[in-house]
Amino acid sequence: MKNITDNVDVAGIEEAIHMLNTNVKEEGIKPFISILEAIKQEPENESLLVQLYDSFQNLGITQGAVLTYAPSIYDLIVDDPFGDKKPGSENN
């Protein structure tokens, strides 16, 4: 299993926060940005990355804006954050 925190790029997170605050005015994005702020402070905290994933899943249509304005965080919100799934396997 890979270390999920290996994907954390603090500079990329700072840029993502700036871009989202500048370009996304949807109120529902605030909890997501708050989690990004926490990850910026504690990039080694895996539970924050899990919270980020869950928050992203709850954004609905705003997910598109997140991926448009903050593509650098894609690796933090992929469906398999711990790298446990094997390629070609749907149930792992």
C-alpha positions in Angstrom: 0.0 0.0 0.0 1.4 3.4 -0.9 1.5 6.3 1.5 -1.4 8.5 0.7 0.4 11.6 2.0 3.0 11.2 -0.7 0.6 12.9 -3.1 0.4 16.1 -0.9 1.9 19.1 -2.6 1.5 22.1 -0.2 2.3 24.6 -2.9 -0.3 23.0 -5.1 -2.8 23.1 -2.3 -2.1 26.8 -1.7 -2.7 27.5 -5.4 -5.9 25.4 -5.3 -7.3 27.3 -2.4 -6.6 30.6 -4.1 -8.1 29.5 -7.4 -11.2 28.1 -5.7 -11.7 31.2 -3.5 -11.3 33.5 -6.6 -13.4 31.5 -9.1 -16.0 29.5 -7.2 -18.7 31.4 -5.4 -20.9 28.4 -4.5 -21.5 28.3 -0.7 -21.1 24.5 -0.7 -17.4 24.8 -1.5 -16.5 26.3 1.9 -16.2 23.0 3.8 -14.0 21.6 1.0 -11.7 24.7 1.1 -11.6 24.4 4.9 -10.3 20.9 4.6 -7.7 22.0 2.1 -6.6 24.6 4.6 -6.2 22.0 7.3 -4.2 19.7 4.9 -1.9 22.6 4.1 -1.2 22.8 7.8 -0.9 19.0 8.4 0.0 17.4 5.1 0.9 14.1 6.8 -2.6 13.7 8.3 -4.3 10.9 6.3 -7.7 11.4 8.0 -7.9 14.9 6.5 -7.3 13.4 3.0 -10.2 11.0 3.6 -12.4 13.9 4.7 -11.3 15.8 1.5 -12.4 12.8 -0.6 -15.8 12.6 1.2 -16.3 16.3 0.9 -15.5 16.2 -2.8 -18.0 13.4 -3.3 -20.7 15.6 -1.7 -20.0 18.6 -3.9 -22.3 17.5 -6.7 -22.0 19.6 -9.8 -19.4 21.8 -8.2 -17.0 18.9 -8.6 -16.4 20.2 -12.1 -15.4 23.6 -10.9 -13.0 22.0 -8.4 -11.3 20.0 -11.2 -11.3 23.0 -13.5 -9.8 25.5 -11.1 -7.7 23.2 -8.9 -6.5 20.3 -11.0 -3.4 19.9 -8.9 -5.5 18.2 -6.2 -6.8 15.5 -8.4 -4.5 12.9 -6.9 -5.9 13.6 -3.5 -9.5 12.9 -4.5 -9.2 9.9 -6.7 -11.5 7.0 -6.0 -8.7 4.8 -4.6 -6.8 7.1 -2.3 -4.8 4.3 -0.7 -3.9 2.5 -3.9 -5.5 -0.7 -2.7 -7.4 -1.6 -5.8 -5.8 -3.7 -8.4 -6.1 -2.7 -12.1 -9.0 -4.5 -13.7 -10.6 -5.4 -10.4 -14.0 -3.9 -9.6 -14.4 -5.3 -6.0 -11.0 -4.7 -4.5 
